Amino acid sequence: MKIGLDIFSGAGGLSLGAEMAGIDVRFAVEKDPSAAATFRFNHQGATVFCEDIQNLDPVEIIGKDNELFIIMGGPPCQGFSLSNTMTRNMENPNNLLFKEFVRFVDKLQPKWVLFENVYGLTNIEKGATENAILKSFEAIGYKVKEKVLWASDFGVPQKRNRFFIVGNRCGVDFEFPEPQGTNITVEEAIGDLPDLQNGDMFESLSYKLPKKDASEYAKMMRAKSRKAKQNFVSRNNDLVIERYKYIGQGENWQAIPEFLMKNYTDKSRCHSGIYKRLRSDAPSVVISNYRKMMLIHPTQDRGLSVREAARIQSFPDNFIFQGPLMRIQQQIGNAVPPLLAKAVIEKIISYES
């Protein structure tokens, strides 16, 4: 049995992909209580440590009898993100948490390591940060490869890139998986989910389409579900909903008439992703903080529901998130798309035969 440990696990997207690939994820470390509760609920049987990783002894929590196949995880990425222009350097304490990752690997000596993070990490300090992380793994005996992968190349209906480092202590010259040639659209991803309105909070609803009429992607997502769960939509005020009505698919805040934007004193500072209506016929833009960015459903004048955002991240419908709505939305936005994780870990396992 290939045993896995997920650190900085969040809700568990990386672990879900690992389990799909055949890893037995027995342990996880996650500081946020809501995300830890989600992990615990959906990865039953795993031991979840809801604590600050800096206070944990790796050997003590895993036990001497458990030989790890893989340690995986993504340290908090706020400091590395391209949207963070103030503290994108190694003086930000969040950016030093990768050292905790290296400490766990050094103490537990797994056969494989999978480190993931935002693309922005690769160009901090002209690549010096990326190089420091690579050298940290090499210094403790791991042969590493790094690459930026696009989720849309691996069956995820979203144009999202993530930075990966894969390492091993077996001398394997790892190569990342090749793109699968997929291009799943938003319509294929969420077209069978129920119609909703601004502020709706339905725990369970019937699917809009029978399974036989759903896309292949939707069939896969609802394989273990009879109902669409967590149809939760944030309630926006009337002004926001009025703005939505002017925005066509693929358009953003720039399509909103001037008379509805008077409270924006400096529109030059508006991000292109604000008030973005998704296109039905293309993969989604990045599902990050989709509530704050006010991403719009392609055909309905409202924000995305929890289940729609989860689908776009490739979480199946039987994956249930825990915590208040705002925390759930954050968990989804921060997660590694499970199908992307699955592709990388399947490639790792292919070297074991």
N, C-alpha and C positions, 0 to 999 in steps of 0.2 A: 504494500500500500504506500502510495506517494503522499506523505504528510506535508501540509502547508501551514504557514503562519502568515497572517496578513496584519501589517502594522500601519498605523495611520489609516485604518481601513475604511472610514466613513460608513456609509450604509452597506457597503459590501459588493459593489459592482465588479471589482477585480476578482473577489472571491467567487462570485457567481459564475463568471467566465471560467475561472480555474476549475470549479466543480463540473461545469459542462465538459471540460476537457479531460476530466478524470482524476483531479486532485482531491484528496480528503483534507479540507481546510478545517483543522481541529482547534486552531487558536487565532485570536484576533486581539488587537490593542486599538482602542479608540477613545479619545478623551471626552468627546461630546456625548452627553447622555442620550439625546434623541437618536443620533446616528447609531450609537451602541445598541440601543433598544431595537432599532430596525435590523441591525446585523443579527442580533440574538434571535429575533422572531423568525427570520428567513433562513438562517443557517443553524437550525436546531441540531444540537449535539456538539456545536463548537463552544469552547470556553472563551468568553469575551471579557477582557480586562478594561473596564471603563476608568482609566487612570492616566495621569501624565506619564508618558513613556520614560521620561528622565528619572522617574522614581522607581522603575522596575528593574529587577535582576533577570536577565534573559533566561539563564539556566534554571532559576527557581520557578519561573512561571511555566516553562515547557516540561521540566522534569528530565532527569538524566536518562530515562529509558526511551525517550522519543527522539528518533533520528529524523531530522527534517530533510525533505527533498527540496523544498523551496521556501524562501522568505520573499514576500512581495509587499509592495506598498508605495504610497506617494505622500511624502511629507507635505505639510500645509504649503500651498503654493501662492498665497497672497503676495508674498514678497517677490516672487519670480514673475508674476503675471505682467504681460505687456500693458495692462490697464493701470498698473501701479508705477507711476513715474517718479514718485518721491523716494521710495526705499528699495529700488531694485539694485541692491548691492549687498555685500556680505556683512554689513553693519546691522542689517535687520535681523533680529533674533530668530524670526521664523525661518530665515534662510539657512540657519545653522542646524536645523533639526535633521538634516541629512546625516549629520555626524552620529545621531542616535541610531539611524538606520545602519550605518557602518558598524557601530558598536554591537548591535544585535547580531549582525552577520559574523563578525569576528568571534564573538563568544559562542555562537551556536553552530557555525561552520556548515550551513546547508550545502547541498550539492549545487543548487542553482539559486540565483538572485534575479528578481525582476523589480526594477525601480522605474516608476513612471512619474511624469510631472508635466507642467504646461510647456508649450513650445517656447515661451518667453525666456525660460531658463538658458536656452542655448546661446543667446546673444548678450547676456549680462556681462559687463566688463570685458567685452570683445571676446567672449568664449572662455574667459578665465574660470568662471564658476563651473561650467560644464567640465572643463579639464580637471579641476580640483576634485570633483566628485569621482570621475573616472580613475584618477590616480589613487584616491582613497581605497577603492575596491581592489585595484591592482596591488597596492601595498600589503593587503592581507591575503594575497594569493589567488585572486580571481581574474580570469581572462574575460574581458568585457568587450561588448559591441554596443553602439548607440545608434538610434535612428528616430526620426520623426515620422509617425504613421498617421494616415487619415482614416478616421472611423468609417467614412462613406465607402472606402475601398474594401471593407470587410463586413458588408451586410447591414450597416447601421444607417438609418435614414437621416443623416446629419453630417454637415461639412464641419467636422471637428478634428483638430490635430492634437496629438499628444506625443510627448517626448519619452522614449523608452531607453533604459539601459538593461541589457541582459548579460549576466555573468555566470561563470561556472568555474569550479576548481578541478575539473577533469581534463582540461586542455582542449576542450571542444571549440572548434572555430565556428561559432554560431552564425547563422544567417537568418535574417528576419523573413517572415512570410511574404510572399508576393501578393500584390493586390488581387482580389477575387473577381474583379470586373463587375461588381454589383453597383447599382445606382437606384436605391430604393427611394421612392418619392414620399412626400408628406401624405398624399392621398392614400397610397398603399399602406402607410404606417397607421393612420388614424381614421380612415374613411368609414370604418365599420363601427366606430364608437358613437355613443348616443349624442344627439344634439343637446346643447346646454345653453344657459343664459348667464349673464353677469351675476356673480355671487352665488350660484347654485352650489349646494353641498349635499350631494346624494352619495351615500355610502355604497349603494349597489343599484345598478340599472341593467335592463336588457340591452344587448347589442342592437345596433341599428340594422345590421345585416345578418342574415343567417350565415352560419359558418361556411356553407358551400359557396356563397357569393362573395366571401371576403378574399382579399389578396393572399398570396402564399405567405407573405410576411405576417399579416394579421392572424392567419391560421396558426402560425408558429407561436405567436405571442399569446394566443388564447387557448393553447392546447390543453392546459390544465385548469381552465376556468369556464364556468357556465354563465357568469355575469361579469359586467364591467364594474370593477370596484374603484373606490376613491375618485369619484367624479366631482372633485372639489375645484371651484374656480374663485379666485380672489375677487372681492367686490370693489370695482372702481367707481369713482364718482361720476355723475352725469356728464360733466365736462369731458372727461377722458373718453367715455363711450361715444359722445358726439364727435370727438376727433377721429375715432376709429372709422366712422362712416365714410370719411373722405379718402381713406388710404386703400389703394388697390394692392393686389397680390404683388409681392416683391418691392413695394414702396415703403417709405419710412416717414418720419415726422415732416419731411420737406413737402409732402403732399397736403398737409393740414393748412387750411386757410389762415391768413394772418390774423383775422379777428378772433380766432380760437387759440392763439398762441401769445396773447398779450402778457401773460405772466412770466414768459421767458425773456428776461432782459437782455441776454446775450446768446442768441441761437447759434453763434459760431462755435460754441462749446458743446453743442448737442452731438452726441455720438451717433454714427450712422446706423447703429443697431437699435436706437430708441424708436419706439412705435413702429416696429417692423412687422408687416403682415407677411406671414409665410406663404410661399407659393405651393399650390397643390401639386404641380407637375415637376417638382425638383426636391432634392434633399433639403432638410431644414438648415437654417443658420444655426450657430452654436446655441445649445440650450445651457446657459450658465445661470445667471440670476434672472430668470425669465419673468419673474413678477416685477422686479425693479425696472427692467428694460421694457416692460409692457409689450412683450411679443404677442402678436394678434393671430387668432385662428384664421385660416385661409378664407373661410366663407361665412363665418359668424362674427358679429361685432362684440367680441369679448376676448379675455386672455385665455391662455391654455389651461386646461384642467391638469390635475396631478397625473391622471392616467394617460393623457395625451403626451405630456412631457416625458413620462416614464417610457412610453412606447418609442418616442423619438430617441431616447437613450438606449433602447433595446432591452429594457427590463420587461420580463413577461408579466402577464396580467395577474398571476398568482403571487407576485412579489408585493408585499404590503408594507407601506412605510409607517413609521411610528412618530408621534410627537405632534406639536401644534403645526398648523398649515404652513406658516412661514419657515419653520424648521424643515418640514418635509420638502418644500420647494428648494431650499438650500441644499439638502442632501442629494436631490436629483441633479441639480446643476453642477455639483462638485464631483459627481461620480465618474468613474471610468466606465464607458459603455461595455457591458458584459460581452457582447459579440466581438468587440475588438480585443478584449483580454483573452477570450477563448482562442482566437486565431494565433496570438503570440504564444500562449502556453501549449497549445497543440504542437506548435513547431518545436518548442523546447522538448516536449515528451518524445517527439519523433527521433531525437538523438539517443534515446534510451534503448531502442530496439536493436 
